[in-house]
Amino acid sequence: MTRFHGRPLSGLFSARISKQFVRYLITGISAALLEYLIFNILFFLTKALYVSNTAGMTAGLVLSFALNRVWSFESRGRIDRQLVMYIALFIVNLLISNYAIHILADVIGILPALSKAMVMGMIVIWNFVIYRKVIYR
């Protein structure tokens, strides 16, 4: 049995990575709430799945980039390089997200709001690794 000594992630990561991951989660939750809120409001108003998802993800992108760069990863790297990579990852995430939500909602029949939440959870996992190892290294 693993003891955590007061830090829930200390058994899995170093103290530095644990701190980054907790900050990443707080940033991610903030950006996800904004993204999810915008998605649901726009989808309710328009029933346009792709437009609602794209607008929500774009709002989340802006908040997420700023908070992750400054607070989560405390990066001092070139902002132009990081922004280009961040936007490239965003585009990949957007394409995967739109396709996955379409499959879950339109093909399988899961509610769009639940489909969106499921896909967001998937994206969180691979984004942390990419942010830490590639974008904000």
N, C-alpha and C positions, 0 to 999 in steps of 0.2 A: 504494500500500500504506500502511495506517495504522499508525503507531507508537503504542504505548500508554504508553511511559515508565514502566513499572513498575506502573501501575494498569490492570487489565484492562478497566475500563469507561470510562476517561477519554476515549476517542474518541467515545463515544456520549452521555455525560451530563456535567454539571458535576461537580466534586469532591463537592459536597454531595449531589447526587442519587445519585452513585455510592456514597457512604457509606451513604445511606439504603437503596439497593437491596441492597447486600451484607448489611446488617443485616436487612432485610426477608426476604431469602433464608434467612439463618440462623434467624430466628424462624419463618419458614414451614416450613423443614425440621423444626424441633423440633415444631411443632404438627402437621405432616403425619405425622410418625412416630407421635406419640401417637394421632392420628385413625385412621391406617391399622392400627395395632396393635389398637386397640379394635374397629374394624370387623371385622378378620379373626378375632379371638377370639370376638366375639359371633356372627358369621356361622357359624363352625365349630360353636359350641354350639347355635345356634337355627335356622339356615338362614333367618332372617327378614331379608331384604335391606334393607327400609326401616328397620326398628328398628335394625339394626346400623349402617347409614349415618348415621342421625340421632344415635345415641349417640356415634359416633366424631366426627362433625362438631361436636357440642355440646362435647365435651371439647377439641377443637382450638380452638374459638371462645374459650373461657375463657383458655387459654394464649396464643393469638395476640393477643387484644385487649390483655391486660396487657403483653406484651412489645413489641408494635408501638407502643402509646401511650407507654410510658416509654423504650424503648431505640431502636427503629428510627426513629421519627419525632420523638422528643423533644418530644411535644406538651404544651402548656400550656393548651390549649383546655378548654372546659367538658366534663367527663367525662360528664355526663348526656346532653348533645346527641350526643356522639361514640358513646356506648353505644347510644343509640336508632338512629342511622344504621348502626352496626356490626351490630346485630341485624337490622335491615331487610335489609341486604346479605346477612347470613347466611341469612335466610329465602329470599331469591331464589336464592342459591347452593344451598341445600338442595333447593329444588324442581327447579331445573335439574339438579342432581347426581342426585337420585333418578330423574328421568325419563331422563337420559342413561345412567345405569348400567343401568336396566331395558332400554332399547333395545339397548345393547351386549351385555349378558349374556343377557337372555331372548329377544330377537328375533334378534340377529345370532349369538349363541352364543359370545361371548368370555368367558373365565373371569371370574367376579365380581371377583376380586382384581386382575386386569389391567385390567378395566373401570374399577374404582375409581381405580387409578393414572393412567389416561388422563384421566379427568374432573378429577382433582385438578390435573394439569398445566395444563389449560385454565383453571381457576378462578384459579390463581396469576397468570396474565398480566393479566386484567382487574382483579383485586383491587388490585394495586400502584397502578395508575392511579387507581382510585377512592379508595383510602386516601390517596394523596398529594394529589390534587386536590380531594377533597370532605371526607373524614372528618377527617384530621389536618392540614388546611391551616393 
